[in-house]
Amino acid sequence: SCAAGLAVLAEIRERGLVANAAARGAELSAGLREIAAADPRIGDVRGPGLMIGVELVKDPATREPDGALCETVLRHCADEGLLLLSCGVEHNVIRWIAPLDVTSEEVAEALAVFRRVLAATTADPASTERAHPREPCGWRRRRRGRPTSRRRSATHAAAKRGASASPR
């Protein structure tokens, strides 16, 4: 409804979420570019604000996509609590989409996890098993337990009651 939309816009304005997204996006982009400068497997870092793509390549000269490395990095980041997505035709781009209220500390923590995972990951899938998982990153930790949608919430509540939610 219009009232809900206006309430959301008021909350965004009152909490300064647009300014926060711009500032944290700049921090995230700068950190990812720093990591890319030290790792030739990162072919590109692109995107505005808090939605950033990190393209992984087998060879920086040919820019041949490395989807296998991307999936391995995503899996190990998830093991450490950092949830990222893959995208691109070859599934070789890691998509970063942070929440609008992300803090500077959470951006730094996420970058540290990504840097650590990337450094410990080789192109050989057999050698990418991690010795020990770490404490989950704050992005995942502080959002654990929240329903992802109204439909899931209704289904979850119905399941707890022992009933089934009827599809609409």
C-alpha positions in Angstrom: 0.0 0.0 0.0 1.0 3.6 -0.3 1.3 4.0 3.5 3.7 1.1 3.7 5.8 2.5 0.9 5.9 6.0 2.5 6.9 4.4 5.8 9.8 2.6 4.1 11.0 5.8 2.4 10.8 7.6 5.7 12.8 4.9 7.4 15.4 5.0 4.7 15.7 8.8 5.0 15.7 8.8 8.8 18.4 6.2 9.1 20.6 7.7 6.3 20.7 4.5 4.4 21.4 6.0 1.0 24.5 7.8 2.4 25.5 4.7 4.2 25.2 2.6 1.1 27.3 5.0 -0.9 30.1 5.1 1.8 30.1 1.4 2.4 30.0 0.7 -1.3 33.1 2.8 -1.8 34.8 0.9 1.0 33.8 -2.4 -0.5 34.9 -1.5 -4.0 38.2 -0.1 -2.8 38.9 -3.3 -0.8 38.0 -5.6 -3.7 40.2 -3.6 -6.1 43.1 -3.9 -3.6 42.6 -7.7 -3.5 42.3 -7.7 -7.3 45.6 -5.9 -7.7 47.4 -8.7 -5.8 45.6 -11.6 -7.5 45.7 -12.1 -11.3 42.7 -14.5 -11.1 40.5 -11.4 -10.7 39.9 -10.1 -14.1 37.6 -7.2 -13.2 35.8 -5.5 -10.3 32.7 -3.6 -11.4 29.4 -2.2 -10.3 27.9 0.8 -8.4 27.3 1.1 -4.7 26.8 -2.1 -2.8 26.2 -4.3 -5.8 29.6 -5.3 -7.1 30.8 -8.0 -9.4 34.2 -9.7 -9.2 35.1 -11.6 -12.4 37.3 -14.6 -12.0 39.5 -15.6 -14.9 41.9 -18.5 -15.7 44.3 -16.2 -17.6 44.4 -12.4 -17.3 45.7 -12.1 -20.8 42.9 -14.0 -22.5 40.3 -13.3 -19.8 39.0 -16.9 -20.1 36.2 -17.3 -17.5 36.9 -19.6 -14.5 33.5 -20.8 -13.3 35.0 -23.7 -11.3 37.2 -21.3 -9.2 34.1 -19.1 -8.7 32.0 -22.0 -7.3 34.9 -23.1 -5.1 35.4 -19.6 -3.7 31.7 -19.2 -3.1 31.5 -22.6 -1.3 34.4 -21.7 1.0 33.1 -18.2 1.7 29.8 -19.8 2.7 31.7 -22.2 5.0 33.0 -19.1 6.8 29.6 -17.4 6.9 30.0 -15.0 3.9 27.1 -15.6 1.5 27.8 -14.4 -2.0 26.2 -15.3 -5.4 27.6 -16.2 -8.8 26.3 -14.7 -12.0 27.4 -14.3 -15.6 27.1 -16.5 -18.6 30.0 -18.7 -17.5 29.1 -18.4 -13.8 32.5 -16.8 -13.2 31.4 -13.5 -11.5 31.0 -13.3 -7.8 28.1 -10.9 -7.0 28.3 -8.9 -3.8 25.0 -7.5 -2.6 25.3 -6.1 0.9 22.4 -4.8 2.9 21.8 -1.0 3.0 22.5 -0.9 6.7 25.9 -2.7 6.5 28.5 -1.3 8.8 32.1 -0.5 8.0 33.2 -3.2 10.4 31.1 -5.8 8.5 32.5 -4.7 5.2 36.1 -5.1 6.6 35.2 -8.5 8.0 33.7 -9.7 4.7 36.7 -8.5 2.8 39.0 -10.3 5.2 37.0 -13.5 4.7 37.1 -13.1 0.9 40.9 -12.4 0.9 41.6 -15.4 3.1 39.5 -17.8 1.1 40.9 -16.6 -2.2 44.5 -16.9 -1.0 43.8 -20.4 0.3 42.0 -21.6 -2.9 43.8 -22.9 -5.9 42.5 -23.7 -9.4 42.7 -27.5 -8.6 39.4 -28.6 -7.2 41.0 -31.5 -5.4 43.2 -29.1 -3.3 40.5 -26.7 -2.2 39.3 -28.5 0.9 39.6 -26.2 3.9 41.2 -27.4 7.0 38.8 -25.7 9.4 35.8 -23.5 9.1 35.9 -20.1 10.8 33.3 -18.1 12.8 30.5 -16.9 10.5 30.9 -13.4 9.0 28.6 -10.7 10.5 26.4 -10.4 7.3 25.1 -13.9 7.9 25.3 -14.0 11.7 23.1 -10.9 12.3 20.4 -12.0 9.8 20.1 -15.6 10.9 16.5 -16.6 11.8 14.7 -13.9 9.9 12.1 -15.1 7.4 13.1 -14.3 3.8 9.5 -13.7 2.7 6.0 -13.5 3.8 5.2 -16.8 2.1 8.0 -18.6 3.9 6.9 -17.1 7.2 3.3 -18.3 6.7 4.6 -21.8 5.7 6.9 -21.9 8.7 4.2 -20.8 11.1 1.8 -23.4 9.7 4.4 -26.1 9.9 5.0 -25.3 13.6 1.2 -25.7 14.2 1.2 -29.0 12.4 -0.9 -27.7 9.5 0.0 -27.0 6.0 -0.2 -23.6 4.4 -2.5 -23.5 1.4 -1.0 -22.1 -1.8 -2.5 -19.0 -3.2 
